[in-house]
Amino acid sequence: MSPLMWAYYAESTNGVCIEFDPTKIHFAADDICRPINYVDWPSREITIPVNVKSLTDLRSFIFDNVDSIFFTKSRDWDKENEFKVLT
């Protein structure tokens, strides 16, 4: 969608660009997948609460905050039209 991004991500226009329709891909049932949400002022840090004391607690925290941790980026990147898959 942008010549500058094409140069940056595709080895100065020597690479390839893959376009796909995510509605036609069969992801695994436990995959987390969706488009990125672009916002004006995303949080730049993630604070893990002091009550997170185990791996189970950490997994719960991550799943409860998956959108803000993995699926939110600055609006500066909105021309990427990014779709992310966590497996």
Order of alpha helices (4+ residues) and beta strands (2+ residues): alpha-beta-beta-alpha-alpha-beta-beta
